[in-house]
Amino acid sequence: MLITPGKLLAEINSPDDLKKLDQAQLVQLCDELRHFIIDNVSVYGGHFGASLGVVELTVALHYVFKTPYDQLVWDVGHQAYGHKILTGRRDNFYTNRVYNGLSGFPKRKESEYDAFGVGHSSTSVSAALGMAVASKYLGQEDKQHIAVIGDGALTGGMAFEGLNHAGVSDSNILIILNDNCMSIDPNVGALKDYLTDITTSRTYNKLKDEVWNLLGKLSNFGKSAQEIVSKVENGIKSTLLSQSNLFESLNLRYFGPVDGHDVNHLVTIFNDLKNIKGPKILHCVTVKGKGYGPAEKGNATTWHAPGTFDKITGEIFKKVYDKPQSPKYQDVFGHTLVELAKTNDKIIGITPAMPSGSSMNIMMKEMPDRAFDVGIAEQHAVTFSAGLATQGLIPFCNIYSSFMQRAFDQVVHDVCIQNLPVNFCLDRAGFAGADGPTHHGAYDIAYFRCLPNIIISSPMNEAELRNLMYTAQLPRKEQAFSIRYPRGQGVMPEWRTPMEEIKIGTGRRLRKGNDLAILTIGHIGNYAVEACDRLARHSILVGHYDMRFVKPLDEKLLHEVFSQYKKIITVEDGCLQGGFGSAVLEFMADHNLHAEVKRLGIPDRIVEHGEQHELHHECRFDVEGIERAVVEMLELVTK
């Protein structure tokens, strides 16, 4: 089902076409663009509320600036659907986030209009500033550089690092603060309160309009206009807003707040601002989900990425099953953490801005004084957890695997070197699915394996997750404990099993075999179970071992494997370089053992987006891939 664009939108294949419109037509175009996004996402799914909130901003930016010559950087990509549609990707936008289709995020190799690839937050200011400094060095003084950053992303430490540098760079950069009080979940922290103070100051908002009028009248006078407006503007702010010096203390010219849904006013503002050189910030107030009633008035977290829905009624379509389904791993984590916390008053929950995505919101609701959303601040989350651990508390720090990459130094310096018992629960380990390579949890086994004082584990099912969490909260004075599990459902509809301790560093044999053994780590071991069942129907008997721990390895179990089998396959949903299979090969070399070993896992390349099962198949470690590897190793067919 192809979505038909409106009359104006149908004629826009690039920003050059957009510029041919009269400014009076922009309101209609915004309406058409908003409905095109609603129509597409309701049918095909994807991120929703964020892009609706920046429709006017997107149109105004491409109308005024000379993209792609002028560099436009979006922070994260949830808000860039309108940008994609206006830059030549309208007719195949229906493939958004689909295997071999458009990426859900701006991506450099997808379009020249995507100045910088994004997925994680808080990177736009640094990237745009690098571009601005480069342009200045190359003598491209007329080139504009715009970073669009949400107020949620502004809580990330990297954003402040970029702002701090931008203020002393004297580079031509415009930072647009998209202020809607939301990232995925509602924003938290002092910055949110500060922005709210500005946007709700009636006296200031009345007088700042006069500043805008003055700016418009003086912009043709060149550098002197900047000096005059700055004096008037700063006088108003210093008088009326006791906290107004946050951005200006960083030497950033602050303008706003302005209505982010008034496209004509935004065009006027951008035309004025592009004539003022140096670093500046424009504060735009927007509404996430703007223009679609259920998203505006309902739960903004739900409408961040609702899946398919009825655009008329707002009903979100949910699959109906005729029998009980296995829960999501994240929900097993959330409920189990509360269950454990009720019996252990030292347990504290921490997550960086993903309470609903990680199901930490369950504990936040039941035990609000013991669960913390620290904002988009993974580094802080880790060191905050380390501080808790020094005082005898038991932190469960829940971070997506790919987001944990951002806090690697803190794991090394603040946790492992000090040998602190912090528990890391890594959600979205393995392939993240439609979010693609910026969100795939491919590397955590490899980057944690090289660290001392850390335990690395992965459960094969829900019961194992509960047991590992139970084990992690038992008293210990040292060593971090990592538990990785994938996005999506487990395999046990009846998952509330009694919890018991698992001896650290022990695996388990699930099946005996003849000539070949499969060693697996984590949920992906369920593929091996099915592959072994299929092979057994053809009288091919294969051993299967669920190792549970990558560090420490179960050496007793591995000695058993190497003594009984001369052909071994390792399977993991992580990178092959330095991963679980590499650990098995190192064990074999260290103990002078010999076997033919084949490793299955994520190859040494960037794997694009798609459904998890599609990516597992592409990388040949789904059921068929494991079965094929066994048959080939046993030389039962010609390769």
C-alpha positions in Angstrom: 0.0 0.0 0.0 1.7 3.2 -1.2 0.8 6.4 0.5 -0.2 9.3 -1.8 1.3 12.6 -0.8 -0.5 15.9 -0.9 -0.5 18.2 -4.0 2.5 20.3 -2.8 4.5 17.5 -1.3 4.1 15.4 -4.4 6.2 18.0 -6.3 9.0 18.2 -3.9 11.9 15.9 -4.6 14.6 18.1 -3.1 15.0 21.3 -1.1 15.4 23.1 -4.4 11.8 22.3 -5.2 10.8 23.4 -1.7 12.4 26.8 -2.3 10.2 27.4 -5.4 7.1 27.7 -3.2 5.8 31.0 -2.0 6.3 31.4 1.7 2.5 31.6 2.1 2.3 27.9 0.9 4.5 26.6 3.7 1.6 26.1 6.1 -0.2 23.9 3.7 3.0 22.0 3.0 3.5 21.4 6.7 0.0 20.0 6.9 0.7 17.6 4.0 4.0 16.5 5.4 2.5 15.8 8.8 -0.3 13.7 7.3 2.2 11.8 5.1 4.2 10.8 8.1 1.0 9.8 10.0 -0.3 7.8 7.1 3.0 6.0 6.6 3.8 5.2 10.2 0.2 4.1 10.9 0.5 1.5 8.1 4.2 0.5 8.3 5.3 1.4 11.8 8.3 3.3 13.0 9.1 6.3 15.2 6.3 8.7 15.4 5.9 11.6 17.9 9.3 13.1 17.5 9.1 13.8 13.8 5.6 15.2 14.0 7.0 17.7 16.5 9.5 19.2 14.1 7.6 19.4 10.9 7.5 23.2 10.8 11.1 23.3 11.9 12.2 20.9 9.2 10.4 22.8 6.5 11.8 26.2 7.6 15.3 24.9 7.8 15.3 23.5 4.3 13.5 26.5 2.9 16.0 29.0 4.3 19.4 27.2 4.3 21.2 25.8 1.3 21.3 22.2 2.2 23.3 20.0 1.5 26.0 22.7 1.1 24.9 24.1 4.5 25.3 21.2 7.0 22.3 20.1 8.9 22.9 17.6 11.8 20.0 16.0 13.6 20.5 14.7 17.1 19.4 11.1 17.2 17.2 10.4 14.2 13.7 9.9 15.6 12.9 13.5 14.5 14.3 13.3 11.0 11.5 11.6 9.0 10.3 14.9 7.5 13.9 15.7 6.6 14.1 12.4 4.7 10.9 12.9 2.9 11.9 16.4 1.7 15.3 15.2 0.5 14.4 12.8 -2.2 13.2 9.8 -0.2 9.5 10.4 -0.3 8.6 7.6 -2.7 10.5 4.9 -1.0 9.8 6.1 2.6 7.5 3.1 3.1 10.7 1.0 3.3 11.8 2.9 6.3 13.4 0.5 8.9 12.6 -2.5 6.7 15.3 -5.0 5.8 17.3 -3.6 2.8 15.2 -0.4 3.0 15.8 3.1 4.3 17.4 3.5 7.7 15.3 4.9 10.5 18.1 7.4 11.2 20.1 9.9 9.1 22.9 8.0 7.4 25.7 9.5 5.4 25.9 6.8 2.7 22.1 7.0 2.2 21.9 10.7 1.2 24.2 13.7 0.7 21.6 15.6 2.8 22.4 13.4 5.8 25.5 15.3 7.0 26.2 13.1 9.9 25.0 9.6 10.9 23.2 9.5 14.2 21.4 7.0 16.4 22.8 7.7 19.8 22.1 11.1 21.4 24.0 14.2 22.3 26.5 14.1 19.3 25.1 16.9 17.1 26.8 19.9 18.6 30.3 18.3 18.5 29.8 17.1 14.9 28.4 20.4 13.6 31.1 22.3 15.4 33.8 20.1 13.8 32.2 20.9 10.4 32.1 24.6 11.2 35.7 24.7 12.2 36.7 22.8 9.1 34.7 25.2 6.9 36.4 28.2 8.5 39.8 26.6 7.9 38.9 25.9 4.3 37.8 29.5 3.8 34.1 28.7 3.3 32.9 31.6 5.4 29.4 31.6 3.9 28.7 28.0 4.9 26.1 27.4 7.7 26.2 24.6 10.2 23.0 23.7 12.1 22.7 21.2 15.0 19.1 20.3 16.0 19.2 18.8 19.5 16.3 17.8 21.7 16.2 18.9 25.3 16.4 15.2 26.3 19.7 14.8 24.4 21.0 18.0 26.0 21.2 16.0 29.3 24.0 14.0 27.8 27.5 15.0 29.0 28.8 15.1 25.4 26.4 17.8 24.5 27.7 20.1 27.3 31.3 19.3 26.1 30.3 20.5 22.6 28.5 23.6 24.0 31.6 24.5 26.1 33.9 24.3 23.0 31.4 26.0 20.7 31.3 29.1 22.9 35.0 29.8 22.4 35.3 28.6 18.8 34.0 31.8 17.1 32.7 29.3 14.4 29.6 29.8 12.4 27.3 27.3 14.2 23.6 27.5 15.0 22.3 25.2 17.7 18.6 24.6 17.7 17.2 23.4 21.0 14.0 21.5 20.3 12.3 21.8 23.7 9.4 19.4 24.2 10.2 18.0 27.6 10.6 14.5 26.2 13.2 12.1 24.9 11.5 8.7 24.9 10.3 9.0 28.4 9.7 12.3 30.2 12.8 14.3 30.8 14.3 14.5 34.2 16.8 16.8 36.0 17.6 20.4 36.8 18.0 21.3 33.1 14.4 20.5 32.4 13.3 22.7 35.3 15.5 25.5 34.0 14.0 25.4 30.5 10.5 25.3 32.0 11.3 28.5 33.9 12.2 30.3 30.7 9.3 29.0 28.7 6.8 30.0 31.4 8.1 33.5 32.1 5.3 35.6 30.7 7.0 38.9 31.2 10.2 37.7 29.5 8.3 36.1 26.6 6.4 39.3 25.9 9.6 41.4 25.9 11.7 39.0 23.9 9.2 39.5 21.0 10.4 43.1 20.9 14.0 41.8 20.7 13.0 39.8 17.6 11.5 42.8 16.0 14.6 44.8 16.7 16.7 42.0 15.3 14.7 42.0 12.1 15.1 45.8 11.7 18.8 45.8 12.4 20.0 42.6 10.6 20.9 44.6 7.5 23.3 46.7 9.4 25.9 44.0 9.7 28.2 43.5 12.8 26.8 46.5 14.6 23.4 44.9 14.7 24.8 42.0 16.6 26.3 44.3 19.2 23.1 46.4 19.6 20.8 43.5 19.9 23.1 41.7 22.3 23.0 44.6 24.7 19.2 44.9 24.6 18.7 41.2 24.8 21.1 40.7 27.7 19.6 43.6 29.6 16.1 42.0 29.4 17.3 38.6 30.4 19.5 39.7 33.3 16.6 41.7 34.7 13.8 39.2 34.3 15.4 35.8 34.4 17.7 35.1 37.3 18.9 31.9 35.7 19.2 33.2 32.1 22.9 33.0 32.0 23.3 29.3 31.5 23.9 29.4 27.7 25.4 32.9 27.7 27.9 31.9 30.4 29.2 29.5 27.7 29.5 32.5 25.3 26.6 31.3 23.2 24.2 33.9 21.9 20.8 32.8 23.2 17.6 33.5 21.2 14.1 32.5 22.2 12.1 30.8 23.3 10.1 30.8 20.0 7.0 28.8 18.8 8.4 25.8 17.0 5.2 25.3 15.1 4.9 28.8 13.5 6.7 28.0 10.2 6.6 31.6 8.8 8.0 33.0 12.0 10.8 30.4 11.9 11.6 31.3 8.3 12.0 35.0 9.4 14.1 34.0 12.4 16.4 31.8 10.3 16.9 34.5 7.7 17.9 36.8 10.5 20.2 34.4 12.3 22.1 33.3 9.3 23.4 36.8 8.9 24.8 36.8 12.5 28.2 35.1 12.7 29.5 33.1 15.5 28.0 30.5 17.9 24.4 30.9 18.8 21.5 28.9 20.2 17.8 29.1 19.3 15.3 27.8 21.8 12.3 26.3 20.0 9.3 25.1 22.0 7.5 22.2 20.3 5.0 19.5 21.1 5.9 15.9 20.5 3.2 14.3 18.4 2.0 17.7 17.2 -1.0 17.5 14.9 -2.2 14.0 15.9 -4.6 14.2 18.8 -4.0 10.8 20.4 -0.2 11.5 20.4 -0.5 15.0 21.7 -3.0 14.2 24.5 -2.0 10.6 25.3 1.0 8.9 26.6 4.0 10.4 24.8 6.1 7.4 25.6 3.6 5.1 24.0 3.5 7.3 20.9 7.3 7.5 20.5 7.2 4.3 18.4 3.7 2.8 18.6 3.8 0.3 15.8 0.9 0.2 13.4 -2.3 1.8 14.4 -5.7 3.1 13.1 -5.1 6.7 12.3 -8.7 7.6 12.6 -9.4 6.1 16.1 -5.9 6.1 17.4 -6.2 2.4 18.3 -2.7 0.8 18.4 -2.9 -2.7 16.8 -1.7 -5.5 19.0 -1.3 -9.1 18.0 -3.9 -11.4 19.5 -2.7 -14.9 20.4 -4.7 -18.0 21.1 -2.3 -19.2 23.8 0.0 -17.7 26.4 3.1 -16.0 25.0 6.6 -15.7 26.4 7.3 -12.4 28.0 9.9 -9.9 26.9 13.2 -10.3 28.6 13.1 -6.6 29.7 9.8 -7.3 31.6 11.3 -10.4 33.2 14.1 -8.2 34.4 11.8 -5.5 35.7 9.5 -7.7 37.6 12.3 -9.9 39.0 14.2 -6.8 40.2 11.2 -5.7 42.2 10.8 -9.2 43.5 14.4 -9.3 44.7 14.3 -5.8 46.0 11.4 -6.7 48.3 13.6 -9.2 50.1 16.9 -7.3 49.8 16.7 -3.7 50.9 20.2 -2.9 49.6 19.1 -3.2 45.9 19.0 0.0 43.9 17.9 0.4 40.3 19.6 2.8 37.8 18.9 3.5 34.2 20.0 6.3 31.8 16.7 7.6 30.3 15.3 4.3 29.4 12.8 3.4 32.2 10.1 2.1 29.9 12.5 0.5 27.4 14.3 -1.4 30.1 11.2 -1.9 32.3 13.0 -0.1 35.2 9.7 1.8 35.3 8.2 -1.1 37.2 10.5 -0.5 40.1 10.3 3.2 39.8 6.5 2.9 40.3 6.6 0.5 43.2 9.8 1.8 44.9 10.4 5.4 43.7 13.0 6.0 46.4 15.1 3.1 45.2 15.1 3.4 41.4 16.7 6.3 39.4 16.4 7.6 35.9 19.5 9.7 35.5 18.8 11.1 32.1 20.7 10.4 28.9 24.0 10.1 30.9 25.4 6.6 30.6 28.8 7.6 32.0 27.2 9.2 35.1 24.9 6.1 35.5 28.0 3.8 35.8 30.0 6.0 38.2 26.9 6.8 40.2 26.4 3.0 40.5 30.0 2.7 41.6 29.5 5.3 44.3 26.4 3.4 45.6 28.5 0.2 45.7 31.2 1.8 47.8 28.6 2.3 50.5 27.5 -1.3 50.6 24.4 -1.0 48.4 23.7 -3.4 45.5 23.3 -1.4 42.2 21.6 -2.9 39.2 22.6 -0.6 36.4 20.4 -1.3 33.4 21.8 0.0 30.1 21.3 -1.1 26.5 24.3 -2.9 25.2 25.1 -0.4 22.5 24.7 2.5 25.0 27.1 0.9 27.4 29.8 1.5 24.9 29.5 5.2 25.8 30.5 4.5 29.4 33.3 2.1 28.8 35.9 4.3 30.5 33.8 4.5 33.6 33.5 0.7 33.7 37.3 0.5 33.5 38.3 3.3 35.7 35.5 3.6 38.3 34.3 0.0 38.6 36.9 -2.6 37.5 40.1 -0.9 38.7 38.4 -0.3 42.1 37.0 -3.9 41.9 33.5 -2.8 42.9 30.5 -5.2 42.8 28.3 -3.3 40.4 25.7 -5.3 38.5 25.2 -4.4 34.8 22.1 -5.7 33.1 22.6 -5.2 29.3 19.4 -5.1 27.4 19.2 -5.3 23.6 22.3 -7.5 23.4 22.8 -8.9 20.0 20.9 -7.5 17.0 18.5 -4.7 18.0 16.4 -5.2 14.8 15.0 -2.2 12.9 17.0 0.4 14.8 20.1 -1.0 13.0 23.8 -0.8 13.5 23.8 2.2 15.9 21.7 0.1 18.3 23.0 -3.4 17.7 24.5 -4.8 20.9 27.3 -6.5 19.1 30.4 -5.7 21.1 29.8 -6.0 24.8 31.3 -9.5 25.3 34.5 -8.4 23.5 34.9 -5.1 25.3 34.1 -6.5 28.7 36.2 -9.7 28.2 39.4 -7.7 28.2 38.8 -6.2 31.6 39.8 -7.7 34.9 37.4 -7.9 37.9 34.3 -8.5 35.9 32.0 -11.5 35.5 30.3 -11.9 32.1 27.1 -14.0 31.7 24.1 -14.5 29.5 20.9 -16.4 30.2 19.4 -18.8 27.7 15.9 -18.3 28.9 13.8 -16.4 31.5 14.5 -18.8 34.3 18.2 -18.4 33.8 17.9 -14.6 33.8 16.1 -14.8 37.1 18.7 -17.1 38.5 21.6 -14.9 37.3 19.9 -11.8 38.8 19.4 -13.7 42.1 23.1 -14.8 42.0 24.2 -11.2 41.3 22.4 -9.8 44.4 24.0 -12.3 46.8 26.7 -10.8 49.0 30.1 -10.3 47.4 32.7 -7.7 48.0 34.2 -7.4 44.6 33.9 -7.9 40.9 31.3 -6.4 38.5 28.7 -8.7 37.2 27.4 -8.3 33.6 24.2 -10.1 32.5 23.3 -9.6 28.8 20.0 -10.5 27.2 18.3 -9.7 23.9 15.5 -7.4 22.7 12.2 -9.2 22.5 10.6 -12.3 23.8 12.0 -15.3 25.6 10.8 -18.9 25.4 8.9 -19.6 28.6 5.2 -18.5 28.9 5.4 -19.8 32.5 8.4 -17.8 33.5 7.9 -17.1 37.2 10.1 -19.9 38.4 11.7 -20.2 41.9 15.1 -18.5 41.9 18.3 -20.3 42.8 21.9 -19.5 42.9 24.1 -20.4 39.9 27.7 -21.1 40.8 29.7 -18.4 39.0 31.6 -19.8 36.0 29.5 -22.9 35.5 27.8 -24.1 32.3 25.5 -27.0 31.7 25.3 -29.9 29.3 21.9 -30.0 27.5 22.5 -32.9 25.1 25.1 -35.6 24.5 26.4 -36.2 21.0 28.8 -38.3 19.0 31.3 -36.5 16.9 30.4 -32.8 17.2 29.5 -30.4 20.0 27.8 -27.0 19.9 28.8 -24.5 22.5 26.4 -21.5 22.9 26.0 -18.5 25.1 22.7 -16.8 25.9 19.3 -16.8 24.2 20.7 -17.8 20.9 21.2 -21.3 22.3 17.5 -21.9 21.7 18.4 -21.9 18.0 20.9 -24.7 18.7 18.2 -26.7 20.5 16.0 -26.6 17.5 18.9 -27.4 15.1 19.9 -30.4 17.3 16.3 -31.6 17.2 16.2 -31.4 13.4 19.5 -33.2 13.0 18.4 -35.9 15.4 15.5 -36.7 13.2 18.1 -37.6 10.6 20.1 -39.7 13.1 22.8 -37.0 13.5 23.5 -36.7 17.2 25.1 -33.5 18.3 26.2 -32.4 21.7 25.0 -29.1 23.1 26.4 -27.1 26.0 25.0 -23.9 27.3 28.1 -22.2 28.8 26.2 -19.4 30.6 29.4 -17.6 31.5 32.0 -16.1 29.1 34.2 -15.0 32.0 35.1 -17.0 33.9 34.6 -19.9 31.5 33.6 -23.3 32.9 37.0 -24.9 32.4 35.9 -28.3 33.8 33.1 -28.5 31.3 35.4 -27.4 28.4 37.9 -30.1 29.3 35.1 -32.5 29.0 34.1 -31.1 25.6 37.6 -31.2 24.2 38.2 -34.7 25.5 35.0 -36.1 23.8 34.7 -34.1 20.6 37.1 -33.2 17.8 34.7 -30.9 16.0 33.2 -27.9 17.9 30.9 -25.1 16.8 30.6 -22.0 19.0 27.5 -19.8 18.6 27.0 -16.2 19.9 24.9 -13.2 19.0 27.9 -10.9 19.5 30.9 -10.0 17.4 33.3 -12.9 16.5 36.4 -10.8 17.1 37.2 -11.1 20.7 33.9 -12.7 21.6 32.8 -16.0 23.1 34.2 -18.1 20.3 37.6 -16.4 20.7 37.5 -17.2 24.4 37.1 -20.9 23.6 39.9 -20.8 21.1 42.2 -19.1 23.7 41.3 -21.8 26.2 42.2 -24.4 23.6 45.5 -22.8 22.9 46.4 -22.2 26.6 45.8 -25.8 27.5 47.4 -27.3 24.4 44.2 -28.9 23.3 43.3 -29.7 19.7 40.0 -29.7 17.8 38.4 -28.3 14.6 36.5 -25.2 15.8 34.1 -23.1 13.8 32.7 -19.9 15.2 29.3 -18.5 14.3 28.3 -15.0 15.3 28.3 -11.4 14.1 30.9 -11.0 11.4 33.6 -8.3 11.2 31.4 -5.8 9.3 28.6 -3.4 9.9 25.3 -5.3 9.7 22.4 -3.1 8.7 18.8 -3.0 10.0 16.1 -5.6 9.7 14.1 -7.9 11.8 16.2 -10.0 14.2 15.5 -13.3 12.5 16.4 -11.7 9.1 19.8 -10.6 10.5 20.4 -13.9 12.2 19.8 -15.6 8.9 22.0 -13.2 7.0 24.9 -13.9 9.4 24.2 -17.6 9.3 23.6 -18.4 12.9 19.9 -19.0 12.9 18.6 -22.5 13.1 19.3 -23.2 9.4 22.8 -21.7 9.7 23.7 -23.8 12.7 22.3 -26.9 11.0 24.2 -26.2 7.8 27.4 -25.6 9.8 27.1 -29.0 11.5 26.4 -30.8 8.2 29.4 -29.2 6.6 31.8 -29.9 9.5 30.7 -33.5 9.5 31.3 -33.5 5.7 27.9 -35.0 5.1 27.4 -33.0 2.0 29.7 -31.4 -0.6 30.5 -27.8 0.4 
